[in-house]
Amino acid sequence: MAVGDVINGISAVGTNFTYQPAAGVEVMVTSLFGTDETTANKFRLTDGTLKAALPNFETSVSNVKIMINNTNYLTINLITNKVTGFTGIQIK
């Protein structure tokens, strides 16, 4: 992958999802999806031990700018019988 390439990630149905870029790679997440009407759907940044919920992102959102890398990356809690995921662009 190279700078400017589109990056997408999709979970299996009803599973947790984590996307951690390779060392030295940075990605700008532009959309998150996995609509659910409950608070069970949480988009989070994590460093592998601590997780911080992205505020007000309980359902699908677009037109966001969330930078992730190998140290601080994206995780999405499972939604029963649904898929979750993201799309973005590699910036480094």
Biopython code that builds the backbone (N, CA, C, O; Angstrom):
import numpy as np
from Bio.PDB.StructureBuilder import StructureBuilder

atoms = [
    (1, "MET", "N", (0.850, -1.170, 0.000)),
    (1, "MET", "CA", (0.000, 0.000, 0.000)),
    (1, "MET", "C", (0.901, 1.241, 0.000)),
    (1, "MET", "O", (2.038, 1.210, 0.472)),
    (2, "ALA", "N", (0.363, 2.313, -0.537)),
    (2, "ALA", "CA", (1.130, 3.547, -0.654)),
    (2, "ALA", "C", (0.286, 4.736, -0.218)),
    (2, "ALA", "O", (-0.937, 4.638, -0.116)),
    (3, "VAL", "N", (0.943, 5.848, 0.035)),
    (3, "VAL", "CA", (0.241, 7.070, 0.410)),
    (3, "VAL", "C", (-0.793, 7.384, -0.661)),
    (3, "VAL", "O", (-0.498, 7.333, -1.855)),
    (4, "GLY", "N", (-2.010, 7.710, -0.225)),
    (4, "GLY", "CA", (-3.098, 8.027, -1.140)),
    (4, "GLY", "C", (-4.006, 6.856, -1.448)),
    (4, "GLY", "O", (-5.082, 7.047, -2.015)),
    (5, "ASP", "N", (-3.597, 5.635, -1.086)),
    (5, "ASP", "CA", (-4.441, 4.466, -1.326)),
    (5, "ASP", "C", (-5.628, 4.447, -0.368)),
    (5, "ASP", "O", (-5.519, 4.867, 0.784)),
    (6, "VAL", "N", (-6.754, 3.956, -0.859)),
    (6, "VAL", "CA", (-7.944, 3.791, -0.035)),
    (6, "VAL", "C", (-7.765, 2.543, 0.814)),
    (6, "VAL", "O", (-7.306, 1.507, 0.332)),
    (7, "ILE", "N", (-8.134, 2.656, 2.083)),
    (7, "ILE", "CA", (-8.054, 1.544, 3.032)),
    (7, "ILE", "C", (-9.476, 1.262, 3.510)),
    (7, "ILE", "O", (-10.184, 2.185, 3.912)),
    (8, "ASN", "N", (-9.902, 0.004, 3.471)),
    (8, "ASN", "CA", (-11.214, -0.408, 3.962)),
    (8, "ASN", "C", (-11.053, -1.604, 4.871)),
    (8, "ASN", "O", (-10.146, -2.416, 4.692)),
    (9, "GLY", "N", (-11.929, -1.708, 5.839)),
    (9, "GLY", "CA", (-11.949, -2.877, 6.697)),
    (9, "GLY", "C", (-13.374, -3.220, 7.060)),
    (9, "GLY", "O", (-14.161, -2.339, 7.408)),
    (10, "ILE", "N", (-13.717, -4.508, 6.981)),
    (10, "ILE", "CA", (-15.073, -4.963, 7.286)),
    (10, "ILE", "C", (-14.968, -6.184, 8.183)),
    (10, "ILE", "O", (-14.160, -7.080, 7.939)),
    (11, "SER", "N", (-15.793, -6.211, 9.227)),
    (11, "SER", "CA", (-15.793, -7.347, 10.150)),
    (11, "SER", "C", (-16.647, -8.481, 9.616)),
    (11, "SER", "O", (-17.428, -8.305, 8.681)),
    (12, "ALA", "N", (-16.490, -9.626, 10.215)),
    (12, "ALA", "CA", (-17.436, -10.715, 10.004)),
    (12, "ALA", "C", (-18.702, -10.379, 10.794)),
    (12, "ALA", "O", (-18.666, -9.537, 11.691)),
    (13, "VAL", "N", (-19.793, -11.016, 10.474)),
    (13, "VAL", "CA", (-21.063, -10.745, 11.155)),
    (13, "VAL", "C", (-20.930, -11.026, 12.646)),
    (13, "VAL", "O", (-20.489, -12.105, 13.043)),
    (14, "GLY", "N", (-21.315, -10.045, 13.478)),
    (14, "GLY", "CA", (-21.363, -10.231, 14.920)),
    (14, "GLY", "C", (-20.037, -10.424, 15.615)),
    (14, "GLY", "O", (-19.985, -11.092, 16.647)),
    (15, "THR", "N", (-18.950, -9.859, 15.083)),
    (15, "THR", "CA", (-17.645, -10.008, 15.723)),
    (15, "THR", "C", (-17.024, -8.647, 16.023)),
    (15, "THR", "O", (-17.367, -7.642, 15.399)),
    (16, "ASN", "N", (-16.108, -8.630, 16.986)),
    (16, "ASN", "CA", (-15.320, -7.425, 17.224)),
    (16, "ASN", "C", (-14.420, -7.197, 16.016)),
    (16, "ASN", "O", (-14.086, -8.139, 15.298)),
    (17, "PHE", "N", (-14.034, -5.959, 15.798)),
    (17, "PHE", "CA", (-13.199, -5.616, 14.658)),
    (17, "PHE", "C", (-12.076, -4.700, 15.107)),
    (17, "PHE", "O", (-12.316, -3.714, 15.804)),
    (18, "THR", "N", (-10.853, -5.019, 14.714)),
    (18, "THR", "CA", (-9.694, -4.169, 15.014)),
    (18, "THR", "C", (-8.894, -3.973, 13.749)),
    (18, "THR", "O", (-8.639, -4.923, 13.009)),
    (19, "TYR", "N", (-8.494, -2.725, 13.501)),
    (19, "TYR", "CA", (-7.585, -2.446, 12.388)),
    (19, "TYR", "C", (-6.378, -1.711, 12.942)),
    (19, "TYR", "O", (-6.498, -0.608, 13.475)),
    (20, "GLN", "N", (-5.213, -2.332, 12.812)),
    (20, "GLN", "CA", (-3.954, -1.757, 13.265)),
    (20, "GLN", "C", (-3.010, -1.676, 12.069)),
    (20, "GLN", "O", (-2.553, -2.707, 11.575)),
    (21, "PRO", "N", (-2.710, -0.457, 11.593)),
    (21, "PRO", "CA", (-1.798, -0.316, 10.457)),
    (21, "PRO", "C", (-0.411, -0.871, 10.798)),
    (21, "PRO", "O", (-0.048, -1.002, 11.967)),
    (22, "ALA", "N", (0.346, -1.190, 9.759)),
    (22, "ALA", "CA", (1.721, -1.648, 9.940)),
    (22, "ALA", "C", (2.568, -0.523, 10.538)),
    (22, "ALA", "O", (2.191, 0.647, 10.468)),
    (23, "ALA", "N", (3.700, -0.875, 11.118)),
    (23, "ALA", "CA", (4.614, 0.124, 11.689)),
    (23, "ALA", "C", (5.012, 1.127, 10.605)),
    (23, "ALA", "O", (5.343, 0.738, 9.485)),
    (24, "GLY", "N", (4.978, 2.411, 10.940)),
    (24, "GLY", "CA", (5.351, 3.464, 10.009)),
    (24, "GLY", "C", (4.227, 3.930, 9.108)),
    (24, "GLY", "O", (4.394, 4.900, 8.370)),
    (25, "VAL", "N", (3.081, 3.261, 9.151)),
    (25, "VAL", "CA", (1.932, 3.627, 8.315)),
    (25, "VAL", "C", (0.937, 4.420, 9.149)),
    (25, "VAL", "O", (0.687, 4.090, 10.309)),
    (26, "GLU", "N", (0.369, 5.471, 8.553)),
    (26, "GLU", "CA", (-0.695, 6.239, 9.191)),
    (26, "GLU", "C", (-1.884, 6.287, 8.249)),
    (26, "GLU", "O", (-1.721, 6.396, 7.033)),
    (27, "VAL", "N", (-3.081, 6.205, 8.816)),
    (27, "VAL", "CA", (-4.313, 6.192, 8.038)),
    (27, "VAL", "C", (-5.264, 7.235, 8.613)),
    (27, "VAL", "O", (-5.405, 7.359, 9.830)),
    (28, "MET", "N", (-5.919, 7.986, 7.720)),
    (28, "MET", "CA", (-6.978, 8.897, 8.140)),
    (28, "MET", "C", (-8.310, 8.201, 7.863)),
    (28, "MET", "O", (-8.672, 7.972, 6.709)),
    (29, "VAL", "N", (-9.029, 7.869, 8.926)),
    (29, "VAL", "CA", (-10.340, 7.237, 8.812)),
    (29, "VAL", "C", (-11.341, 8.331, 8.447)),
    (29, "VAL", "O", (-11.382, 9.380, 9.091)),
    (30, "THR", "N", (-12.156, 8.084, 7.403)),
    (30, "THR", "CA", (-13.115, 9.089, 6.948)),
    (30, "THR", "C", (-14.562, 8.675, 7.184)),
    (30, "THR", "O", (-15.445, 9.533, 7.205)),
    (31, "SER", "N", (-14.829, 7.383, 7.363)),
    (31, "SER", "CA", (-16.182, 6.905, 7.644)),
    (31, "SER", "C", (-16.115, 5.662, 8.521)),
    (31, "SER", "O", (-15.212, 4.836, 8.387)),
    (32, "LEU", "N", (-17.087, 5.547, 9.421)),
    (32, "LEU", "CA", (-17.239, 4.376, 10.273)),
    (32, "LEU", "C", (-18.652, 3.865, 10.070)),
    (32, "LEU", "O", (-19.587, 4.661, 9.974)),
    (33, "PHE", "N", (-18.827, 2.548, 10.001)),
    (33, "PHE", "CA", (-20.186, 2.049, 9.849)),
    (33, "PHE", "C", (-20.419, 0.817, 10.697)),
    (33, "PHE", "O", (-19.492, 0.091, 11.057)),
    (34, "GLY", "N", (-21.690, 0.606, 11.003)),
    (34, "GLY", "CA", (-22.129, -0.478, 11.857)),
    (34, "GLY", "C", (-23.312, -0.011, 12.661)),
    (34, "GLY", "O", (-23.285, -0.033, 13.892)),
    (35, "THR", "N", (-24.339, 0.408, 11.980)),
    (35, "THR", "CA", (-25.476, 1.037, 12.633)),
    (35, "THR", "C", (-26.156, 0.096, 13.612)),
    (35, "THR", "O", (-26.376, -1.080, 13.320)),
    (36, "ASP", "N", (-26.477, 0.624, 14.756)),
    (36, "ASP", "CA", (-27.224, -0.105, 15.767)),
    (36, "ASP", "C", (-27.918, 0.945, 16.616)),
    (36, "ASP", "O", (-27.376, 2.030, 16.826)),
    (37, "GLU", "N", (-29.085, 0.640, 17.096)),
    (37, "GLU", "CA", (-29.838, 1.601, 17.897)),
    (37, "GLU", "C", (-29.504, 1.517, 19.372)),
    (37, "GLU", "O", (-30.110, 2.218, 20.182)),
    (38, "THR", "N", (-28.550, 0.670, 19.737)),
    (38, "THR", "CA", (-28.184, 0.538, 21.143)),
    (38, "THR", "C", (-26.789, 1.105, 21.378)),
    (38, "THR", "O", (-26.066, 1.407, 20.428)),
    (39, "THR", "N", (-26.424, 1.245, 22.616)),
    (39, "THR", "CA", (-25.087, 1.732, 22.943)),
    (39, "THR", "C", (-24.038, 0.624, 22.873)),
    (39, "THR", "O", (-22.878, 0.853, 23.214)),
    (40, "ALA", "N", (-24.431, -0.575, 22.435)),
    (40, "ALA", "CA", (-23.467, -1.672, 22.325)),
    (40, "ALA", "C", (-22.431, -1.400, 21.232)),
    (40, "ALA", "O", (-21.330, -1.949, 21.267)),
    (41, "ASN", "N", (-22.783, -0.560, 20.272)),
    (41, "ASN", "CA", (-21.877, -0.261, 19.164)),
    (41, "ASN", "C", (-20.983, 0.903, 19.556)),
    (41, "ASN", "O", (-21.434, 2.047, 19.611)),
    (42, "LYS", "N", (-19.730, 0.617, 19.826)),
    (42, "LYS", "CA", (-18.778, 1.650, 20.235)),
    (42, "LYS", "C", (-17.573, 1.634, 19.329)),
    (42, "LYS", "O", (-16.925, 0.602, 19.155)),
    (43, "PHE", "N", (-17.276, 2.784, 18.752)),
    (43, "PHE", "CA", (-16.053, 2.970, 17.991)),
    (43, "PHE", "C", (-15.014, 3.482, 18.965)),
    (43, "PHE", "O", (-15.286, 4.421, 19.713)),
    (44, "ARG", "N", (-13.821, 2.886, 18.976)),
    (44, "ARG", "CA", (-12.822, 3.240, 19.975)),
    (44, "ARG", "C", (-11.431, 3.349, 19.365)),
    (44, "ARG", "O", (-11.114, 2.710, 18.362)),
    (45, "LEU", "N", (-10.619, 4.173, 19.998)),
    (45, "LEU", "CA", (-9.191, 4.175, 19.742)),
    (45, "LEU", "C", (-8.555, 3.366, 20.851)),
    (45, "LEU", "O", (-8.992, 3.439, 21.999)),
    (46, "THR", "N", (-7.533, 2.597, 20.528)),
    (46, "THR", "CA", (-6.879, 1.775, 21.539)),
    (46, "THR", "C", (-5.377, 1.752, 21.310)),
    (46, "THR", "O", (-4.896, 1.952, 20.194)),
    (47, "ASP", "N", (-4.649, 1.505, 22.389)),
    (47, "ASP", "CA", (-3.203, 1.286, 22.273)),
    (47, "ASP", "C", (-2.877, -0.169, 22.612)),
    (47, "ASP", "O", (-1.715, -0.514, 22.827)),
    (48, "GLY", "N", (-3.891, -1.011, 22.657)),
    (48, "GLY", "CA", (-3.716, -2.422, 22.975)),
    (48, "GLY", "C", (-4.064, -2.759, 24.408)),
    (48, "GLY", "O", (-4.396, -3.905, 24.710)),
    (49, "THR", "N", (-3.992, -1.775, 25.302)),
    (49, "THR", "CA", (-4.365, -2.008, 26.695)),
    (49, "THR", "C", (-5.493, -1.080, 27.126)),
    (49, "THR", "O", (-6.423, -1.513, 27.807)),
    (50, "LEU", "N", (-5.422, 0.180, 26.740)),
    (50, "LEU", "CA", (-6.458, 1.146, 27.091)),
    (50, "LEU", "C", (-7.323, 1.417, 25.868)),
    (50, "LEU", "O", (-6.835, 1.405, 24.738)),
    (51, "LYS", "N", (-8.609, 1.660, 26.101)),
    (51, "LYS", "CA", (-9.520, 1.983, 25.004)),
    (51, "LYS", "C", (-10.272, 3.257, 25.335)),
    (51, "LYS", "O", (-10.814, 3.400, 26.430)),
    (52, "ALA", "N", (-10.303, 4.182, 24.387)),
    (52, "ALA", "CA", (-11.037, 5.426, 24.547)),
    (52, "ALA", "C", (-12.167, 5.463, 23.531)),
    (52, "ALA", "O", (-11.924, 5.349, 22.330)),
    (53, "ALA", "N", (-13.407, 5.622, 24.005)),
    (53, "ALA", "CA", (-14.547, 5.696, 23.098)),
    (53, "ALA", "C", (-14.484, 6.998, 22.312)),
    (53, "ALA", "O", (-14.159, 8.051, 22.859)),
    (54, "LEU", "N", (-14.798, 6.913, 21.023)),
    (54, "LEU", "CA", (-14.899, 8.121, 20.208)),
    (54, "LEU", "C", (-16.255, 8.742, 20.527)),
    (54, "LEU", "O", (-17.279, 8.094, 20.308)),
    (55, "PRO", "N", (-16.301, 9.962, 21.031)),
    (55, "PRO", "CA", (-17.552, 10.547, 21.513)),
    (55, "PRO", "C", (-18.574, 10.720, 20.401)),
    (55, "PRO", "O", (-18.237, 11.096, 19.278)),
    (56, "ASN", "N", (-19.823, 10.440, 20.733)),
    (56, "ASN", "CA", (-20.962, 10.632, 19.839)),
    (56, "ASN", "C", (-20.913, 9.762, 18.588)),
    (56, "ASN", "O", (-21.629, 10.029, 17.623)),
    (57, "PHE", "N", (-20.084, 8.732, 18.593)),
    (57, "PHE", "CA", (-20.018, 7.839, 17.448)),
    (57, "PHE", "C", (-20.643, 6.499, 17.819)),
    (57, "PHE", "O", (-19.972, 5.468, 17.766)),
    (58, "GLU", "N", (-21.896, 6.503, 18.188)),
    (58, "GLU", "CA", (-22.583, 5.270, 18.577)),
    (58, "GLU", "C", (-23.084, 4.517, 17.360)),
    (58, "GLU", "O", (-23.283, 3.304, 17.426)),
    (59, "THR", "N", (-23.295, 5.220, 16.239)),
    (59, "THR", "CA", (-23.775, 4.590, 15.009)),
    (59, "THR", "C", (-22.891, 5.043, 13.866)),
    (59, "THR", "O", (-21.856, 5.671, 14.090)),
    (60, "SER", "N", (-23.286, 4.734, 12.655)),
    (60, "SER", "CA", (-22.477, 5.072, 11.486)),
    (60, "SER", "C", (-22.271, 6.577, 11.364)),
    (60, "SER", "O", (-23.187, 7.363, 11.607)),
    (61, "VAL", "N", (-21.067, 6.964, 10.990)),
    (61, "VAL", "CA", (-20.749, 8.371, 10.760)),
    (61, "VAL", "C", (-19.869, 8.475, 9.523)),
    (61, "VAL", "O", (-19.086, 7.576, 9.217)),
    (62, "SER", "N", (-20.016, 9.579, 8.829)),
    (62, "SER", "CA", (-19.148, 9.828, 7.684)),
    (62, "SER", "C", (-18.597, 11.236, 7.805)),
    (62, "SER", "O", (-19.007, 12.002, 8.677)),
    (63, "ASN", "N", (-17.678, 11.566, 6.938)),
    (63, "ASN", "CA", (-17.037, 12.877, 6.945)),
    (63, "ASN", "C", (-16.349, 13.169, 8.273)),
    (63, "ASN", "O", (-16.513, 14.245, 8.849)),
    (64, "VAL", "N", (-15.573, 12.189, 8.751)),
    (64, "VAL", "CA", (-14.775, 12.366, 9.959)),
    (64, "VAL", "C", (-13.304, 12.337, 9.584)),
    (64, "VAL", "O", (-12.939, 11.892, 8.496)),
    (65, "LYS", "N", (-12.483, 12.802, 10.469)),
    (65, "LYS", "CA", (-11.033, 12.726, 10.277)),
    (65, "LYS", "C", (-10.424, 12.200, 11.571)),
    (65, "LYS", "O", (-10.200, 12.950, 12.521)),
    (66, "ILE", "N", (-10.162, 10.903, 11.588)),
    (66, "ILE", "CA", (-9.563, 10.245, 12.744)),
    (66, "ILE", "C", (-8.256, 9.626, 12.280)),
    (66, "ILE", "O", (-8.251, 8.747, 11.418)),
    (67, "MET", "N", (-7.159, 10.078, 12.845)),
    (67, "MET", "CA", (-5.858, 9.569, 12.440)),
    (67, "MET", "C", (-5.482, 8.373, 13.308)),
    (67, "MET", "O", (-5.548, 8.443, 14.535)),
    (68, "ILE", "N", (-5.084, 7.269, 12.660)),
    (68, "ILE", "CA", (-4.641, 6.093, 13.401)),
    (68, "ILE", "C", (-3.281, 5.653, 12.874)),
    (68, "ILE", "O", (-2.904, 5.948, 11.740)),
    (69, "ASN", "N", (-2.557, 4.936, 13.734)),
    (69, "ASN", "CA", (-1.253, 4.407, 13.351)),
    (69, "ASN", "C", (-1.042, 3.079, 14.071)),
    (69, "ASN", "O", (-1.986, 2.526, 14.636)),
    (70, "ASN", "N", (0.171, 2.567, 14.058)),
    (70, "ASN", "CA", (0.461, 1.285, 14.673)),
    (70, "ASN", "C", (0.366, 1.330, 16.195)),
    (70, "ASN", "O", (0.151, 0.298, 16.830)),
    (71, "THR", "N", (0.522, 2.504, 16.783)),
    (71, "THR", "CA", (0.466, 2.650, 18.234)),
    (71, "THR", "C", (-0.954, 2.899, 18.733)),
    (71, "THR", "O", (-1.377, 2.300, 19.722)),
    (72, "ASN", "N", (-1.685, 3.775, 18.061)),
    (72, "ASN", "CA", (-3.063, 4.118, 18.432)),
    (72, "ASN", "C", (-3.957, 3.790, 17.245)),
    (72, "ASN", "O", (-3.917, 4.468, 16.218)),
    (73, "TYR", "N", (-4.755, 2.753, 17.393)),
    (73, "TYR", "CA", (-5.485, 2.214, 16.261)),
    (73, "TYR", "C", (-6.960, 2.035, 16.588)),
    (73, "TYR", "O", (-7.400, 2.340, 17.697)),
    (74, "LEU", "N", (-7.722, 1.536, 15.615)),
    (74, "LEU", "CA", (-9.179, 1.494, 15.677)),
    (74, "LEU", "C", (-9.683, 0.128, 16.107)),
    (74, "LEU", "O", (-9.172, -0.902, 15.665)),
    (75, "THR", "N", (-10.686, 0.125, 16.967)),
    (75, "THR", "CA", (-11.396, -1.097, 17.318)),
    (75, "THR", "C", (-12.882, -0.778, 17.402)),
    (75, "THR", "O", (-13.267, 0.314, 17.820)),
    (76, "ILE", "N", (-13.713, -1.734, 17.005)),
    (76, "ILE", "CA", (-15.163, -1.555, 17.013)),
    (76, "ILE", "C", (-15.776, -2.742, 17.734)),
    (76, "ILE", "O", (-15.503, -3.892, 17.388)),
    (77, "ASN", "N", (-16.606, -2.470, 18.740)),
    (77, "ASN", "CA", (-17.279, -3.550, 19.464)),
    (77, "ASN", "C", (-18.268, -4.254, 18.558)),
    (77, "ASN", "O", (-18.828, -3.644, 17.648)),
    (78, "LEU", "N", (-18.482, -5.532, 18.803)),
    (78, "LEU", "CA", (-19.377, -6.329, 17.973)),
    (78, "LEU", "C", (-20.823, -5.853, 18.055)),
    (78, "LEU", "O", (-21.264, -5.272, 19.046)),
    (79, "ILE", "N", (-21.531, -6.123, 16.978)),
    (79, "ILE", "CA", (-22.973, -5.919, 16.927)),
    (79, "ILE", "C", (-23.560, -7.253, 16.485)),
    (79, "ILE", "O", (-23.205, -7.761, 15.422)),
    (80, "THR", "N", (-24.434, -7.813, 17.271)),
    (80, "THR", "CA", (-25.022, -9.106, 16.956)),
    (80, "THR", "C", (-25.719, -9.055, 15.603)),
    (80, "THR", "O", (-26.516, -8.154, 15.339)),
    (81, "ASN", "N", (-25.419, -10.013, 14.762)),
    (81, "ASN", "CA", (-26.037, -10.172, 13.439)),
    (81, "ASN", "C", (-25.786, -9.011, 12.477)),
    (81, "ASN", "O", (-26.552, -8.830, 11.530)),
    (82, "LYS", "N", (-24.727, -8.219, 12.698)),
    (82, "LYS", "CA", (-24.418, -7.115, 11.795)),
    (82, "LYS", "C", (-22.921, -7.068, 11.528)),
    (82, "LYS", "O", (-22.124, -7.648, 12.265)),
    (83, "VAL", "N", (-22.555, -6.369, 10.463)),
    (83, "VAL", "CA", (-21.151, -6.134, 10.168)),
    (83, "VAL", "C", (-20.799, -4.701, 10.544)),
    (83, "VAL", "O", (-21.661, -3.823, 10.569)),
    (84, "THR", "N", (-19.524, -4.478, 10.835)),
    (84, "THR", "CA", (-19.029, -3.134, 11.127)),
    (84, "THR", "C", (-17.795, -2.905, 10.259)),
    (84, "THR", "O", (-17.276, -3.841, 9.651)),
    (85, "GLY", "N", (-17.336, -1.679, 10.204)),
    (85, "GLY", "CA", (-16.133, -1.420, 9.439)),
    (85, "GLY", "C", (-15.816, 0.050, 9.310)),
    (85, "GLY", "O", (-16.393, 0.897, 9.992)),
    (86, "PHE", "N", (-14.878, 0.335, 8.414)),
    (86, "PHE", "CA", (-14.440, 1.707, 8.214)),
    (86, "PHE", "C", (-13.890, 1.853, 6.803)),
    (86, "PHE", "O", (-13.634, 0.865, 6.115)),
    (87, "THR", "N", (-13.714, 3.093, 6.387)),
    (87, "THR", "CA", (-12.980, 3.404, 5.177)),
    (87, "THR", "C", (-12.125, 4.632, 5.452)),
    (87, "THR", "O", (-12.479, 5.471, 6.281)),
    (88, "GLY", "N", (-11.014, 4.734, 4.763)),
    (88, "GLY", "CA", (-10.104, 5.846, 4.979)),
    (88, "GLY", "C", (-9.064, 5.899, 3.891)),
    (88, "GLY", "O", (-9.196, 5.245, 2.857)),
    (89, "ILE", "N", (-8.024, 6.683, 4.126)),
    (89, "ILE", "CA", (-6.961, 6.869, 3.148)),
    (89, "ILE", "C", (-5.619, 6.818, 3.861)),
    (89, "ILE", "O", (-5.478, 7.354, 4.960)),
    (90, "GLN", "N", (-4.639, 6.181, 3.247)),
    (90, "GLN", "CA", (-3.298, 6.120, 3.841)),
    (90, "GLN", "C", (-2.612, 7.477, 3.645)),
    (90, "GLN", "O", (-2.540, 7.989, 2.528)),
    (91, "ILE", "N", (-2.109, 8.053, 4.744)),
    (91, "ILE", "CA", (-1.490, 9.375, 4.664)),
    (91, "ILE", "C", (0.008, 9.339, 4.902)),
    (91, "ILE", "O", (0.680, 10.349, 4.695)),
    (92, "LYS", "N", (0.552, 8.209, 5.330)),
    (92, "LYS", "CA", (1.996, 8.078, 5.531)),
    (92, "LYS", "C", (2.394, 6.634, 5.361)),
    (92, "LYS", "O", (3.571, 6.299, 5.488)),
]
sb = StructureBuilder()
sb.init_structure("model")
sb.init_model(0)
sb.init_chain("A")
sb.init_seg("    ")
for serial, (resi, resn, name, xyz) in enumerate(atoms, 1):
    if name == "N":
        sb.init_residue(resn, " ", resi, " ")
    sb.init_atom(name, np.array(xyz, "f"), 0.0, 1.0, " ", f" {name:<3s}", serial, name[0])
structure = sb.get_structure()
